[in-house]
Each structure stands twice: as C-alpha cells, then as structure tokens.
Amino acid sequence: MKKLVIIIGSLLLMAPAVGGAQDRTHDGRYSSSCYPSHNNKSKADAYCEPSIIRLIARPEEYDDKHIRVTGFLIRQSGIYVLFPGRSFWVATRGTGGVELLTGEQIPTDIRALADGDGVDGVRITGRFNARSAARARGSAGLVTDVETIFLEPLFPH
C-alpha cells in the first residue's frame, strides 16, 4: 500500500510537467507555436492545422495565423463559407462557419460544387482573420491570403 501511495504521488508531481504547454503542436493549442510548413522551416511561416470545430469554437487562438483546415464548403448569399459538415450547416441554418475572402481563388470544379449543394472535404490553406467584420451570419472569421484549395477525401485509406 505504501508503494502504491508513493507511485501515485510521483505521478501527481509529474502531471504539471506532462500536461503543461508544449513548444509546438499541430494545431496551436494552449498558445503553442505550430509546426513549420514542409517547404519553409522558419517560425514565421508555421501552419496550424486545427479541426474546423476548434477553429469555430476558439477563433481568437488562430487570429492572424496561417491555417490548414478541411470542411464542407457552400456558397450562401454570394459568400463562400466553410462548415464542419453538411449536417452542421443545416442544424445552424448557415451560421457559425468560416468564410472565404474571395471566390475567385476557388478552382472552377470546386466552385461549381459549392455553388450547388455544397461539397465535403475541401481543404483550405491561408491566413485566418478572427477580427474581420464578417459578411456571413455569425461567422467565426475569415480566411484571407488563400494559398491552396483542393478536394481531400474525408476518409483516406
């Protein structure tokens, strides 16, 4: 019993070190830096890869950061908006997504799908602006300086 108490006590003492903020994470959680991109190893060009849910829930953590995020893209009222999925879009009546600054940067095939019923599995890389006056209702922010947009299978094998 005494040995068990010592082991548990040791684990509790180590907990802050294990659970504390890390230097870098894939998504920038706990105010950590994100990993550098594959092409550029400088700290300034790191890309955060949060889930779309995390980006919508905590936009302030990603303000003015380069991000890569995947979701359901649809054009609503002339604005392209990214959501976690079609069911989220339906359930929220088209609010709470992340909008894109411009549709001209979206490839023609993806734009055609988004202009229709929307398209799942769109991956976007760009700079996130959480402070921008959103045009879309209840938007968490907007992606500017879009670098890449492409279709990505949701469940790669």
Residue pairs with C-beta under 8 A, 6 or more apart in sequence:
21 30
21 31
21 32
22 30
22 32
23 32
23 33
24 32
24 33
24 34
24 35
24 46
25 32
25 33
25 34
25 35
26 34
26 35
26 48
26 49
27 34
27 48
27 49
27 50
27 51
27 54
28 34
28 48
28 50
28 61
28 62
28 65
29 50
29 54
29 61
31 61
33 43
33 46
34 46
34 47
34 48
34 49
34 65
34 66
35 46
35 47
35 49
36 42
36 43
36 45
36 46
36 47
37 45
37 46
37 47
37 66
45 66
46 65
46 66
47 66
47 67
47 68
47 125
48 62
48 65
48 66
48 67
48 68
49 67
49 68
49 69
50 58
50 61
50 62
50 67
50 69
51 69
51 84
52 69
52 70
52 71
52 82
52 83
52 84
52 98
53 84
55 62
55 67
55 69
55 98
55 128
55 140
55 141
56 84
56 96
56 97
56 98
56 140
59 128
59 130
59 140
59 141
60 130
62 128
62 130
62 141
63 128
63 129
63 130
63 131
63 141
64 127
64 128
64 129
65 127
65 128
66 125
66 126
66 127
66 128
67 124
67 125
67 126
67 127
67 128
67 143
68 123
68 124
68 125
69 82
69 98
69 123
69 124
69 143
70 121
70 122
70 123
70 124
70 152
70 154
71 82
71 83
71 84
71 85
71 97
71 98
71 120
71 122
72 82
72 83
72 84
72 85
72 86
72 88
72 89
72 118
72 119
72 120
72 122
73 80
73 81
73 82
73 83
73 106
73 110
73 113
73 114
73 118
73 119
73 122
73 124
74 80
74 81
74 83
74 89
74 94
74 114
74 117
74 118
74 119
75 81
75 103
75 111
75 114
75 115
75 118
76 94
76 136
77 136
79 99
79 100
79 135
79 136
80 99
80 100
80 103
80 106
80 111
80 114
81 94
81 97
81 98
81 99
81 100
81 136
81 139
82 97
82 98
82 99
82 100
82 122
82 124
82 143
83 89
83 92
83 96
83 97
83 98
85 120
86 118
86 120
88 96
89 97
89 118
92 138
94 136
94 137
95 136
95 137
95 138
95 139
96 138
96 139
96 140
97 136
97 138
97 139
97 140
98 128
98 139
98 140
98 141
98 142
98 143
99 134
99 135
99 136
99 139
99 141
99 142
99 143
100 106
100 124
100 142
100 143
100 146
101 142
101 143
101 144
101 145
101 146
102 146
103 111
105 146
105 149
106 114
106 149
107 149
107 150
110 119
110 122
110 149
110 150
110 151
113 119
114 122
119 151
120 154
121 151
121 152
121 153
121 154
122 149
122 150
122 151
122 152
123 148
123 149
123 150
123 151
123 152
124 143
124 146
124 148
124 149
125 146
125 147
125 148
125 149
126 143
126 144
126 145
126 146
126 147
127 143
127 144
127 145
128 141
128 142
128 143
128 144
129 141
129 142
129 143
129 144
130 140
130 141
131 141
132 141
132 142
132 144
134 140
134 141
134 142
